[in-house]
Amino acid sequence: MKQRDYETLRQHLAINIKALRREHELSQERLSLEADVDRSYVSQIERSLGNPSLLVLAALANVLGRDVGELLSPPSPRRRGK
């Protein structure tokens, strides 16, 4: 996998996490508490700066009621606009 492919995955993850968090009306702090992840790390993920482990991805997906694959999938146009 090329570096730009990783960047694209991180961008998809950032958009999806932020949109789903907002859909669930969760603050970054609430999401981080429920997923047992540092709040600043959630912020980094939402800004495409973090490179979360599978364990972190699974914890976030669980809180958001989604599977990890959906978090990494290309975001819908609706999510891109938020």
PDB file with SEQRES, HELIX, SHEET and CRYST1 records, atoms N, CA, C and O in Angstrom:
SEQRES   1 A   82  MET LYS GLN ARG ASP TYR GLU THR LEU ARG GLN HIS LEU          
SEQRES   2 A   82  ALA ILE ASN ILE LYS ALA LEU ARG ARG GLU HIS GLU LEU          
SEQRES   3 A   82  SER GLN GLU ARG LEU SER LEU GLU ALA ASP VAL ASP ARG          
SEQRES   4 A   82  SER TYR VAL SER GLN ILE GLU ARG SER LEU GLY ASN PRO          
SEQRES   5 A   82  SER LEU LEU VAL LEU ALA ALA LEU ALA ASN VAL LEU GLY          
SEQRES   6 A   82  ARG ASP VAL GLY GLU LEU LEU SER PRO PRO SER PRO ARG          
SEQRES   7 A   82  ARG ARG GLY LYS                                              
HELIX    1 AA1 GLN A    3  GLU A   23  1                                  21    
HELIX    2 AA2 GLN A   28  ALA A   35  1                                   8    
HELIX    3 AA3 ARG A   39  GLU A   46  1                                   8    
HELIX    4 AA4 LEU A   54  LEU A   64  1                                  11    
HELIX    5 AA5 VAL A   68  LEU A   72  1                                   5    
HELIX    6 AA6 PRO A   77  ARG A   80  1                                   4    
CRYST1    1.000    1.000    1.000  90.00  90.00  90.00 P 1           1          
ATOM      1  N   MET A   1       0.851  -1.174   0.000  1.00  0.00           N  
ATOM      2  CA  MET A   1       0.000   0.000   0.000  1.00  0.00           C  
ATOM      3  C   MET A   1       0.894   1.235   0.000  1.00  0.00           C  
ATOM      4  O   MET A   1       1.875   1.302   0.741  1.00  0.00           O  
ATOM      5  N   LYS A   2       0.555   2.189  -0.819  1.00  0.00           N  
ATOM      6  CA  LYS A   2       1.335   3.420  -0.930  1.00  0.00           C  
ATOM      7  C   LYS A   2       0.957   4.401   0.172  1.00  0.00           C  
ATOM      8  O   LYS A   2      -0.130   4.327   0.745  1.00  0.00           O  
ATOM      9  N   GLN A   3       1.879   5.322   0.456  1.00  0.00           N  
ATOM     10  CA  GLN A   3       1.665   6.318   1.504  1.00  0.00           C  
ATOM     11  C   GLN A   3       0.377   7.106   1.277  1.00  0.00           C  
ATOM     12  O   GLN A   3      -0.354   7.377   2.229  1.00  0.00           O  
ATOM     13  N   ARG A   4       0.093   7.473   0.044  1.00  0.00           N  
ATOM     14  CA  ARG A   4      -1.127   8.262  -0.213  1.00  0.00           C  
ATOM     15  C   ARG A   4      -2.389   7.456   0.087  1.00  0.00           C  
ATOM     16  O   ARG A   4      -3.429   8.023   0.425  1.00  0.00           O  
ATOM     17  N   ASP A   5      -2.293   6.113  -0.041  1.00  0.00           N  
ATOM     18  CA  ASP A   5      -3.435   5.276   0.314  1.00  0.00           C  
ATOM     19  C   ASP A   5      -3.703   5.336   1.814  1.00  0.00           C  
ATOM     20  O   ASP A   5      -4.860   5.354   2.236  1.00  0.00           O  
ATOM     21  N   TYR A   6      -2.637   5.365   2.627  1.00  0.00           N  
ATOM     22  CA  TYR A   6      -2.804   5.513   4.073  1.00  0.00           C  
ATOM     23  C   TYR A   6      -3.402   6.875   4.408  1.00  0.00           C  
ATOM     24  O   TYR A   6      -4.257   6.989   5.286  1.00  0.00           O  
ATOM     25  N   GLU A   7      -2.949   7.898   3.704  1.00  0.00           N  
ATOM     26  CA  GLU A   7      -3.490   9.241   3.932  1.00  0.00           C  
ATOM     27  C   GLU A   7      -4.988   9.277   3.616  1.00  0.00           C  
ATOM     28  O   GLU A   7      -5.769   9.893   4.341  1.00  0.00           O  
ATOM     29  N   THR A   8      -5.373   8.619   2.541  1.00  0.00           N  
ATOM     30  CA  THR A   8      -6.795   8.564   2.166  1.00  0.00           C  
ATOM     31  C   THR A   8      -7.595   7.844   3.239  1.00  0.00           C  
ATOM     32  O   THR A   8      -8.678   8.299   3.609  1.00  0.00           O  
ATOM     33  N   LEU A   9      -7.080   6.723   3.746  1.00  0.00           N  
ATOM     34  CA  LEU A   9      -7.778   6.002   4.818  1.00  0.00           C  
ATOM     35  C   LEU A   9      -7.914   6.870   6.061  1.00  0.00           C  
ATOM     36  O   LEU A   9      -8.965   6.878   6.702  1.00  0.00           O  
ATOM     37  N   ARG A  10      -6.858   7.601   6.406  1.00  0.00           N  
ATOM     38  CA  ARG A  10      -6.927   8.477   7.581  1.00  0.00           C  
ATOM     39  C   ARG A  10      -7.952   9.584   7.372  1.00  0.00           C  
ATOM     40  O   ARG A  10      -8.651   9.964   8.312  1.00  0.00           O  
ATOM     41  N   GLN A  11      -8.051  10.104   6.157  1.00  0.00           N  
ATOM     42  CA  GLN A  11      -9.046  11.134   5.874  1.00  0.00           C  
ATOM     43  C   GLN A  11     -10.458  10.574   5.969  1.00  0.00           C  
ATOM     44  O   GLN A  11     -11.346  11.222   6.523  1.00  0.00           O  
ATOM     45  N   HIS A  12     -10.671   9.383   5.436  1.00  0.00           N  
ATOM     46  CA  HIS A  12     -11.989   8.732   5.553  1.00  0.00           C  
ATOM     47  C   HIS A  12     -12.333   8.535   7.017  1.00  0.00           C  
ATOM     48  O   HIS A  12     -13.443   8.848   7.448  1.00  0.00           O  
ATOM     49  N   LEU A  13     -11.378   8.014   7.787  1.00  0.00           N  
ATOM     50  CA  LEU A  13     -11.597   7.775   9.205  1.00  0.00           C  
ATOM     51  C   LEU A  13     -11.955   9.073   9.918  1.00  0.00           C  
ATOM     52  O   LEU A  13     -12.891   9.109  10.717  1.00  0.00           O  
ATOM     53  N   ALA A  14     -11.218  10.128   9.634  1.00  0.00           N  
ATOM     54  CA  ALA A  14     -11.463  11.416  10.292  1.00  0.00           C  
ATOM     55  C   ALA A  14     -12.873  11.916  10.024  1.00  0.00           C  
ATOM     56  O   ALA A  14     -13.587  12.308  10.947  1.00  0.00           O  
ATOM     57  N   ILE A  15     -13.268  11.900   8.769  1.00  0.00           N  
ATOM     58  CA  ILE A  15     -14.605  12.380   8.395  1.00  0.00           C  
ATOM     59  C   ILE A  15     -15.684  11.519   9.046  1.00  0.00           C  
ATOM     60  O   ILE A  15     -16.649  12.040   9.605  1.00  0.00           O  
ATOM     61  N   ASN A  16     -15.515  10.197   8.973  1.00  0.00           N  
ATOM     62  CA  ASN A  16     -16.531   9.286   9.507  1.00  0.00           C  
ATOM     63  C   ASN A  16     -16.655   9.369  11.023  1.00  0.00           C  
ATOM     64  O   ASN A  16     -17.768   9.399  11.547  1.00  0.00           O  
ATOM     65  N   ILE A  17     -15.540   9.408  11.729  1.00  0.00           N  
ATOM     66  CA  ILE A  17     -15.587   9.493  13.199  1.00  0.00           C  
ATOM     67  C   ILE A  17     -16.287  10.787  13.620  1.00  0.00           C  
ATOM     68  O   ILE A  17     -17.179  10.770  14.468  1.00  0.00           O  
ATOM     69  N   LYS A  18     -15.881  11.891  13.031  1.00  0.00           N  
ATOM     70  CA  LYS A  18     -16.466  13.185  13.421  1.00  0.00           C  
ATOM     71  C   LYS A  18     -17.958  13.222  13.116  1.00  0.00           C  
ATOM     72  O   LYS A  18     -18.752  13.660  13.948  1.00  0.00           O  
ATOM     73  N   ALA A  19     -18.344  12.762  11.922  1.00  0.00           N  
ATOM     74  CA  ALA A  19     -19.764  12.791  11.550  1.00  0.00           C  
ATOM     75  C   ALA A  19     -20.591  11.871  12.440  1.00  0.00           C  
ATOM     76  O   ALA A  19     -21.668  12.257  12.893  1.00  0.00           O  
ATOM     77  N   LEU A  20     -20.103  10.664  12.696  1.00  0.00           N  
ATOM     78  CA  LEU A  20     -20.853   9.728  13.545  1.00  0.00           C  
ATOM     79  C   LEU A  20     -20.930  10.226  14.983  1.00  0.00           C  
ATOM     80  O   LEU A  20     -21.955  10.069  15.647  1.00  0.00           O  
ATOM     81  N   ARG A  21     -19.849  10.823  15.459  1.00  0.00           N  
ATOM     82  CA  ARG A  21     -19.857  11.371  16.820  1.00  0.00           C  
ATOM     83  C   ARG A  21     -20.928  12.453  16.924  1.00  0.00           C  
ATOM     84  O   ARG A  21     -21.670  12.506  17.905  1.00  0.00           O  
ATOM     85  N   ARG A  22     -21.004  13.304  15.923  1.00  0.00           N  
ATOM     86  CA  ARG A  22     -22.011  14.366  15.927  1.00  0.00           C  
ATOM     87  C   ARG A  22     -23.416  13.805  15.784  1.00  0.00           C  
ATOM     88  O   ARG A  22     -24.343  14.284  16.437  1.00  0.00           O  
ATOM     89  N   GLU A  23     -23.588  12.789  14.932  1.00  0.00           N  
ATOM     90  CA  GLU A  23     -24.902  12.157  14.775  1.00  0.00           C  
ATOM     91  C   GLU A  23     -25.391  11.584  16.101  1.00  0.00           C  
ATOM     92  O   GLU A  23     -26.586  11.611  16.394  1.00  0.00           O  
ATOM     93  N   HIS A  24     -24.458  11.064  16.900  1.00  0.00           N  
ATOM     94  CA  HIS A  24     -24.801  10.511  18.212  1.00  0.00           C  
ATOM     95  C   HIS A  24     -24.818  11.580  19.306  1.00  0.00           C  
ATOM     96  O   HIS A  24     -25.027  11.285  20.483  1.00  0.00           O  
ATOM     97  N   GLU A  25     -24.593  12.836  18.886  1.00  0.00           N  
ATOM     98  CA  GLU A  25     -24.579  13.974  19.809  1.00  0.00           C  
ATOM     99  C   GLU A  25     -23.607  13.760  20.962  1.00  0.00           C  
ATOM    100  O   GLU A  25     -23.918  14.016  22.125  1.00  0.00           O  
ATOM    101  N   LEU A  26     -22.414  13.280  20.599  1.00  0.00           N  
ATOM    102  CA  LEU A  26     -21.360  13.051  21.579  1.00  0.00           C  
ATOM    103  C   LEU A  26     -20.278  14.113  21.419  1.00  0.00           C  
ATOM    104  O   LEU A  26     -19.911  14.476  20.302  1.00  0.00           O  
ATOM    105  N   SER A  27     -19.781  14.597  22.531  1.00  0.00           N  
ATOM    106  CA  SER A  27     -18.599  15.451  22.479  1.00  0.00           C  
ATOM    107  C   SER A  27     -17.371  14.550  22.302  1.00  0.00           C  
ATOM    108  O   SER A  27     -17.452  13.336  22.487  1.00  0.00           O  
ATOM    109  N   GLN A  28     -16.260  15.146  21.950  1.00  0.00           N  
ATOM    110  CA  GLN A  28     -15.029  14.355  21.880  1.00  0.00           C  
ATOM    111  C   GLN A  28     -14.725  13.753  23.240  1.00  0.00           C  
ATOM    112  O   GLN A  28     -14.271  12.613  23.334  1.00  0.00           O  
ATOM    113  N   GLU A  29     -14.972  14.509  24.277  1.00  0.00           N  
ATOM    114  CA  GLU A  29     -14.695  14.016  25.628  1.00  0.00           C  
ATOM    115  C   GLU A  29     -15.564  12.801  25.967  1.00  0.00           C  
ATOM    116  O   GLU A  29     -15.064  11.815  26.509  1.00  0.00           O  
ATOM    117  N   ARG A  30     -16.859  12.867  25.652  1.00  0.00           N  
ATOM    118  CA  ARG A  30     -17.762  11.751  25.953  1.00  0.00           C  
ATOM    119  C   ARG A  30     -17.353  10.513  25.150  1.00  0.00           C  
ATOM    120  O   ARG A  30     -17.299   9.411  25.697  1.00  0.00           O  
ATOM    121  N   LEU A  31     -17.068  10.687  23.865  1.00  0.00           N  
ATOM    122  CA  LEU A  31     -16.627   9.568  23.037  1.00  0.00           C  
ATOM    123  C   LEU A  31     -15.350   8.962  23.608  1.00  0.00           C  
ATOM    124  O   LEU A  31     -15.222   7.741  23.700  1.00  0.00           O  
ATOM    125  N   SER A  32     -14.427   9.802  23.984  1.00  0.00           N  
ATOM    126  CA  SER A  32     -13.162   9.296  24.509  1.00  0.00           C  
ATOM    127  C   SER A  32     -13.359   8.535  25.823  1.00  0.00           C  
ATOM    128  O   SER A  32     -12.719   7.509  26.054  1.00  0.00           O  
ATOM    129  N   LEU A  33     -14.238   9.038  26.671  1.00  0.00           N  
ATOM    130  CA  LEU A  33     -14.505   8.348  27.938  1.00  0.00           C  
ATOM    131  C   LEU A  33     -15.147   6.980  27.698  1.00  0.00           C  
ATOM    132  O   LEU A  33     -14.760   5.986  28.314  1.00  0.00           O  
ATOM    133  N   GLU A  34     -16.122   6.940  26.808  1.00  0.00           N  
ATOM    134  CA  GLU A  34     -16.820   5.679  26.554  1.00  0.00           C  
ATOM    135  C   GLU A  34     -15.946   4.661  25.833  1.00  0.00           C  
ATOM    136  O   GLU A  34     -16.117   3.455  26.008  1.00  0.00           O  
ATOM    137  N   ALA A  35     -15.005   5.149  25.018  1.00  0.00           N  
ATOM    138  CA  ALA A  35     -14.118   4.242  24.281  1.00  0.00           C  
ATOM    139  C   ALA A  35     -12.809   3.996  25.028  1.00  0.00           C  
ATOM    140  O   ALA A  35     -11.985   3.192  24.591  1.00  0.00           O  
ATOM    141  N   ASP A  36     -12.616   4.682  26.151  1.00  0.00           N  
ATOM    142  CA  ASP A  36     -11.383   4.574  26.940  1.00  0.00           C  
ATOM    143  C   ASP A  36     -10.156   4.952  26.096  1.00  0.00           C  
ATOM    144  O   ASP A  36      -9.147   4.248  26.062  1.00  0.00           O  
ATOM    145  N   VAL A  37     -10.298   6.099  25.418  1.00  0.00           N  
ATOM    146  CA  VAL A  37      -9.237   6.657  24.577  1.00  0.00           C  
ATOM    147  C   VAL A  37      -9.051   8.108  25.015  1.00  0.00           C  
ATOM    148  O   VAL A  37     -10.032   8.781  25.332  1.00  0.00           O  
ATOM    149  N   ASP A  38      -7.842   8.591  25.040  1.00  0.00           N  
ATOM    150  CA  ASP A  38      -7.583   9.970  25.434  1.00  0.00           C  
ATOM    151  C   ASP A  38      -8.310  10.947  24.506  1.00  0.00           C  
ATOM    152  O   ASP A  38      -8.343  10.746  23.292  1.00  0.00           O  
ATOM    153  N   ARG A  39      -8.888  11.998  25.078  1.00  0.00           N  
ATOM    154  CA  ARG A  39      -9.640  12.968  24.291  1.00  0.00           C  
ATOM    155  C   ARG A  39      -8.772  13.638  23.232  1.00  0.00           C  
ATOM    156  O   ARG A  39      -9.225  13.866  22.110  1.00  0.00           O  
ATOM    157  N   SER A  40      -7.545  13.948  23.579  1.00  0.00           N  
ATOM    158  CA  SER A  40      -6.670  14.596  22.599  1.00  0.00           C  
ATOM    159  C   SER A  40      -6.377  13.666  21.428  1.00  0.00           C  
ATOM    160  O   SER A  40      -6.139  14.128  20.312  1.00  0.00           O  
ATOM    161  N   TYR A  41      -6.393  12.354  21.677  1.00  0.00           N  
ATOM    162  CA  TYR A  41      -6.162  11.401  20.595  1.00  0.00           C  
ATOM    163  C   TYR A  41      -7.376  11.346  19.664  1.00  0.00           C  
ATOM    164  O   TYR A  41      -7.217  11.232  18.448  1.00  0.00           O  
ATOM    165  N   VAL A  42      -8.573  11.424  20.221  1.00  0.00           N  
ATOM    166  CA  VAL A  42      -9.784  11.496  19.391  1.00  0.00           C  
ATOM    167  C   VAL A  42      -9.696  12.735  18.498  1.00  0.00           C  
ATOM    168  O   VAL A  42     -10.032  12.672  17.315  1.00  0.00           O  
ATOM    169  N   SER A  43      -9.250  13.848  19.056  1.00  0.00           N  
ATOM    170  CA  SER A  43      -9.085  15.068  18.273  1.00  0.00           C  
ATOM    171  C   SER A  43      -8.074  14.857  17.140  1.00  0.00           C  
ATOM    172  O   SER A  43      -8.300  15.297  16.013  1.00  0.00           O  
ATOM    173  N   GLN A  44      -6.978  14.194  17.438  1.00  0.00           N  
ATOM    174  CA  GLN A  44      -5.967  13.921  16.403  1.00  0.00           C  
ATOM    175  C   GLN A  44      -6.543  13.043  15.300  1.00  0.00           C  
ATOM    176  O   GLN A  44      -6.287  13.282  14.120  1.00  0.00           O  
ATOM    177  N   ILE A  45      -7.310  12.040  15.669  1.00  0.00           N  
ATOM    178  CA  ILE A  45      -7.927  11.154  14.674  1.00  0.00           C  
ATOM    179  C   ILE A  45      -8.871  11.954  13.785  1.00  0.00           C  
ATOM    180  O   ILE A  45      -8.871  11.782  12.566  1.00  0.00           O  
ATOM    181  N   GLU A  46      -9.675  12.828  14.388  1.00  0.00           N  
ATOM    182  CA  GLU A  46     -10.632  13.627  13.629  1.00  0.00           C  
ATOM    183  C   GLU A  46      -9.952  14.659  12.726  1.00  0.00           C  
ATOM    184  O   GLU A  46     -10.582  15.185  11.808  1.00  0.00           O  
ATOM    185  N   ARG A  47      -8.682  14.949  12.976  1.00  0.00           N  
ATOM    186  CA  ARG A  47      -7.933  15.888  12.131  1.00  0.00           C  
ATOM    187  C   ARG A  47      -6.972  15.151  11.197  1.00  0.00           C  
ATOM    188  O   ARG A  47      -6.095  15.778  10.602  1.00  0.00           O  
ATOM    189  N   SER A  48      -7.120  13.852  11.061  1.00  0.00           N  
ATOM    190  CA  SER A  48      -6.276  13.008  10.204  1.00  0.00           C  
ATOM    191  C   SER A  48      -4.820  13.002  10.645  1.00  0.00           C  
ATOM    192  O   SER A  48      -3.925  12.788   9.828  1.00  0.00           O  
ATOM    193  N   LEU A  49      -4.579  13.232  11.923  1.00  0.00           N  
ATOM    194  CA  LEU A  49      -3.209  13.222  12.427  1.00  0.00           C  
ATOM    195  C   LEU A  49      -2.881  11.932  13.167  1.00  0.00           C  
ATOM    196  O   LEU A  49      -1.722  11.518  13.213  1.00  0.00           O  
ATOM    197  N   GLY A  50      -3.889  11.301  13.743  1.00  0.00           N  
ATOM    198  CA  GLY A  50      -3.666  10.077  14.505  1.00  0.00           C  
ATOM    199  C   GLY A  50      -3.621   8.856  13.609  1.00  0.00           C  
ATOM    200  O   GLY A  50      -4.215   8.834  12.530  1.00  0.00           O  
ATOM    201  N   ASN A  51      -2.915   7.850  14.066  1.00  0.00           N  
ATOM    202  CA  ASN A  51      -2.822   6.575  13.360  1.00  0.00           C  
ATOM    203  C   ASN A  51      -3.210   5.488  14.366  1.00  0.00           C  
ATOM    204  O   ASN A  51      -2.342   4.809  14.914  1.00  0.00           O  
ATOM    205  N   PRO A  52      -4.517   5.325  14.608  1.00  0.00           N  
ATOM    206  CA  PRO A  52      -4.973   4.463  15.702  1.00  0.00           C  
ATOM    207  C   PRO A  52      -4.730   2.978  15.443  1.00  0.00           C  
ATOM    208  O   PRO A  52      -4.716   2.510  14.304  1.00  0.00           O  
ATOM    209  N   SER A  53      -4.543   2.267  16.534  1.00  0.00           N  
ATOM    210  CA  SER A  53      -4.402   0.815  16.476  1.00  0.00           C  
ATOM    211  C   SER A  53      -5.762   0.182  16.205  1.00  0.00           C  
ATOM    212  O   SER A  53      -6.794   0.848  16.281  1.00  0.00           O  
ATOM    213  N   LEU A  54      -5.752  -1.093  15.892  1.00  0.00           N  
ATOM    214  CA  LEU A  54      -7.014  -1.818  15.701  1.00  0.00           C  
ATOM    215  C   LEU A  54      -7.844  -1.814  16.972  1.00  0.00           C  
ATOM    216  O   LEU A  54      -9.071  -1.734  16.911  1.00  0.00           O  
ATOM    217  N   LEU A  55      -7.198  -1.899  18.105  1.00  0.00           N  
ATOM    218  CA  LEU A  55      -7.906  -1.878  19.385  1.00  0.00           C  
ATOM    219  C   LEU A  55      -8.655  -0.559  19.566  1.00  0.00           C  
ATOM    220  O   LEU A  55      -9.812  -0.554  19.987  1.00  0.00           O  
ATOM    221  N   VAL A  56      -8.004   0.552  19.253  1.00  0.00           N  
ATOM    222  CA  VAL A  56      -8.649   1.862  19.366  1.00  0.00           C  
ATOM    223  C   VAL A  56      -9.777   1.977  18.353  1.00  0.00           C  
ATOM    224  O   VAL A  56     -10.861   2.455  18.686  1.00  0.00           O  
ATOM    225  N   LEU A  57      -9.533   1.544  17.118  1.00  0.00           N  
ATOM    226  CA  LEU A  57     -10.594   1.578  16.106  1.00  0.00           C  
ATOM    227  C   LEU A  57     -11.800   0.770  16.547  1.00  0.00           C  
ATOM    228  O   LEU A  57     -12.937   1.217  16.401  1.00  0.00           O  
ATOM    229  N   ALA A  58     -11.560  -0.414  17.085  1.00  0.00           N  
ATOM    230  CA  ALA A  58     -12.662  -1.265  17.538  1.00  0.00           C  
ATOM    231  C   ALA A  58     -13.429  -0.611  18.680  1.00  0.00           C  
ATOM    232  O   ALA A  58     -14.657  -0.692  18.725  1.00  0.00           O  
ATOM    233  N   ALA A  59     -12.726   0.033  19.598  1.00  0.00           N  
ATOM    234  CA  ALA A  59     -13.393   0.700  20.721  1.00  0.00           C  
ATOM    235  C   ALA A  59     -14.259   1.856  20.238  1.00  0.00           C  
ATOM    236  O   ALA A  59     -15.394   2.016  20.685  1.00  0.00           O  
ATOM    237  N   LEU A  60     -13.724   2.661  19.326  1.00  0.00           N  
ATOM    238  CA  LEU A  60     -14.504   3.779  18.786  1.00  0.00           C  
ATOM    239  C   LEU A  60     -15.708   3.280  17.993  1.00  0.00           C  
ATOM    240  O   LEU A  60     -16.811   3.810  18.131  1.00  0.00           O  
ATOM    241  N   ALA A  61     -15.495   2.268  17.168  1.00  0.00           N  
ATOM    242  CA  ALA A  61     -16.592   1.704  16.369  1.00  0.00           C  
ATOM    243  C   ALA A  61     -17.692   1.167  17.277  1.00  0.00           C  
ATOM    244  O   ALA A  61     -18.877   1.350  16.997  1.00  0.00           O  
ATOM    245  N   ASN A  62     -17.303   0.512  18.354  1.00  0.00           N  
ATOM    246  CA  ASN A  62     -18.279  -0.045  19.286  1.00  0.00           C  
ATOM    247  C   ASN A  62     -19.146   1.049  19.898  1.00  0.00           C  
ATOM    248  O   ASN A  62     -20.368   0.913  19.958  1.00  0.00           O  
ATOM    249  N   VAL A  63     -18.528   2.119  20.347  1.00  0.00           N  
ATOM    250  CA  VAL A  63     -19.283   3.222  20.947  1.00  0.00           C  
ATOM    251  C   VAL A  63     -20.217   3.858  19.917  1.00  0.00           C  
ATOM    252  O   VAL A  63     -21.330   4.269  20.246  1.00  0.00           O  
ATOM    253  N   LEU A  64     -19.757   3.935  18.679  1.00  0.00           N  
ATOM    254  CA  LEU A  64     -20.548   4.578  17.625  1.00  0.00           C  
ATOM    255  C   LEU A  64     -21.535   3.630  16.953  1.00  0.00           C  
ATOM    256  O   LEU A  64     -22.280   4.036  16.061  1.00  0.00           O  
ATOM    257  N   GLY A  65     -21.541   2.367  17.379  1.00  0.00           N  
ATOM    258  CA  GLY A  65     -22.494   1.401  16.842  1.00  0.00           C  
ATOM    259  C   GLY A  65     -22.228   1.010  15.399  1.00  0.00           C  
ATOM    260  O   GLY A  65     -23.161   0.692  14.662  1.00  0.00           O  
ATOM    261  N   ARG A  66     -20.982   1.030  14.992  1.00  0.00           N  
ATOM    262  CA  ARG A  66     -20.589   0.689  13.632  1.00  0.00           C  
ATOM    263  C   ARG A  66     -19.483  -0.358  13.674  1.00  0.00           C  
ATOM    264  O   ARG A  66     -18.949  -0.672  14.738  1.00  0.00           O  
ATOM    265  N   ASP A  67     -19.147  -0.894  12.500  1.00  0.00           N  
ATOM    266  CA  ASP A  67     -18.000  -1.788  12.464  1.00  0.00           C  
ATOM    267  C   ASP A  67     -16.793  -1.013  11.942  1.00  0.00           C  
ATOM    268  O   ASP A  67     -16.938   0.046  11.332  1.00  0.00           O  
ATOM    269  N   VAL A  68     -15.617  -1.547  12.186  1.00  0.00           N  
ATOM    270  CA  VAL A  68     -14.377  -0.873  11.818  1.00  0.00           C  
ATOM    271  C   VAL A  68     -14.337  -0.584  10.321  1.00  0.00           C  
ATOM    272  O   VAL A  68     -13.873   0.478   9.906  1.00  0.00           O  
ATOM    273  N   GLY A  69     -14.818  -1.518   9.513  1.00  0.00           N  
ATOM    274  CA  GLY A  69     -14.812  -1.328   8.067  1.00  0.00           C  
ATOM    275  C   GLY A  69     -15.552  -0.081   7.643  1.00  0.00           C  
ATOM    276  O   GLY A  69     -15.121   0.617   6.726  1.00  0.00           O  
ATOM    277  N   GLU A  70     -16.660   0.206   8.298  1.00  0.00           N  
ATOM    278  CA  GLU A  70     -17.433   1.400   7.946  1.00  0.00           C  
ATOM    279  C   GLU A  70     -16.660   2.670   8.285  1.00  0.00           C  
ATOM    280  O   GLU A  70     -16.752   3.666   7.568  1.00  0.00           O  
ATOM    281  N   LEU A  71     -15.906   2.637   9.367  1.00  0.00           N  
ATOM    282  CA  LEU A  71     -15.131   3.814   9.746  1.00  0.00           C  
ATOM    283  C   LEU A  71     -14.058   4.139   8.711  1.00  0.00           C  
ATOM    284  O   LEU A  71     -13.693   5.301   8.531  1.00  0.00           O  
ATOM    285  N   LEU A  72     -13.556   3.108   8.030  1.00  0.00           N  
ATOM    286  CA  LEU A  72     -12.486   3.291   7.047  1.00  0.00           C  
ATOM    287  C   LEU A  72     -13.003   3.452   5.616  1.00  0.00           C  
ATOM    288  O   LEU A  72     -12.230   3.758   4.708  1.00  0.00           O  
ATOM    289  N   SER A  73     -14.280   3.253   5.418  1.00  0.00           N  
ATOM    290  CA  SER A  73     -14.869   3.345   4.084  1.00  0.00           C  
ATOM    291  C   SER A  73     -14.987   4.793   3.633  1.00  0.00           C  
ATOM    292  O   SER A  73     -15.030   5.705   4.459  1.00  0.00           O  
ATOM    293  N   PRO A  74     -15.041   5.003   2.314  1.00  0.00           N  
ATOM    294  CA  PRO A  74     -15.258   6.368   1.845  1.00  0.00           C  
ATOM    295  C   PRO A  74     -16.548   6.933   2.428  1.00  0.00           C  
ATOM    296  O   PRO A  74     -17.592   6.283   2.380  1.00  0.00           O  
ATOM    297  N   PRO A  75     -16.477   8.140   2.977  1.00  0.00           N  
ATOM    298  CA  PRO A  75     -17.667   8.737   3.589  1.00  0.00           C  
ATOM    299  C   PRO A  75     -18.708   9.099   2.532  1.00  0.00           C  
ATOM    300  O   PRO A  75     -18.383   9.426   1.390  1.00  0.00           O  
ATOM    301  N   SER A  76     -19.951   9.030   2.946  1.00  0.00           N  
ATOM    302  CA  SER A  76     -21.047   9.424   2.054  1.00  0.00           C  
ATOM    303  C   SER A  76     -20.939  10.929   1.806  1.00  0.00           C  
ATOM    304  O   SER A  76     -20.354  11.652   2.612  1.00  0.00           O  
ATOM    305  N   PRO A  77     -21.500  11.396   0.695  1.00  0.00           N  
ATOM    306  CA  PRO A  77     -21.486  12.847   0.437  1.00  0.00           C  
ATOM    307  C   PRO A  77     -22.102  13.643   1.584  1.00  0.00           C  
ATOM    308  O   PRO A  77     -21.676  14.762   1.870  1.00  0.00           O  
ATOM    309  N   ARG A  78     -23.095  13.066   2.233  1.00  0.00           N  
ATOM    310  CA  ARG A  78     -23.739  13.740   3.375  1.00  0.00           C  
ATOM    311  C   ARG A  78     -22.735  13.963   4.504  1.00  0.00           C  
ATOM    312  O   ARG A  78     -22.719  15.028   5.121  1.00  0.00           O  
ATOM    313  N   ARG A  79     -21.901  12.962   4.774  1.00  0.00           N  
ATOM    314  CA  ARG A  79     -20.916  13.097   5.845  1.00  0.00           C  
ATOM    315  C   ARG A  79     -19.805  14.064   5.459  1.00  0.00           C  
ATOM    316  O   ARG A  79     -19.287  14.782   6.314  1.00  0.00           O  
ATOM    317  N   ARG A  80     -19.440  14.092   4.201  1.00  0.00           N  
ATOM    318  CA  ARG A  80     -18.366  14.990   3.763  1.00  0.00           C  
ATOM    319  C   ARG A  80     -18.730  16.449   3.974  1.00  0.00           C  
ATOM    320  O   ARG A  80     -17.863  17.294   4.197  1.00  0.00           O  
ATOM    321  N   GLY A  81     -20.020  16.732   3.900  1.00  0.00           N  
ATOM    322  CA  GLY A  81     -20.466  18.109   4.008  1.00  0.00           C  
ATOM    323  C   GLY A  81     -20.553  18.641   5.411  1.00  0.00           C  
ATOM    324  O   GLY A  81     -20.779  19.835   5.609  1.00  0.00           O  
ATOM    325  N   LYS A  82     -20.376  17.766   6.408  1.00  0.00           N  
ATOM    326  CA  LYS A  82     -20.521  18.217   7.790  1.00  0.00           C  
ATOM    327  C   LYS A  82     -19.229  18.732   8.349  1.00  0.00           C  
ATOM    328  O   LYS A  82     -19.180  19.152   9.505  1.00  0.00           O  
TER     329      LYS A  82                                                      
END                                                                             
